[in-house]
């Protein structure tokens, strides 16, 4: 059988290691953020998800799921899957 994904409007924000962006993500997620700077040129945002801790790299999107959960999505996958809703 074939299935089609139901149309769902989501909220998302893109992660960049810039102070204004980090503040916006913190407000969006209503949580303190954990950013790993072990490789300063490649910061990683750690996100607690329903499946455990996942990592978002710069440019990845943080998606708010239908149950209020958050998870990262690679930029190319996000842009192929979602479009701006009016």
PyMOL commands that set and color helices and strands:
alter all, ss='L'
color gray80, all
select helices_A, chain A and resi 19-29+75-81
alter helices_A, ss='H'
color red, helices_A
select strands_A, chain A and resi 11-14+34-36+44-49+52-57+61-64+70-73
alter strands_A, ss='S'
color yellow, strands_A
deselect
rebuild
show_as cartoon
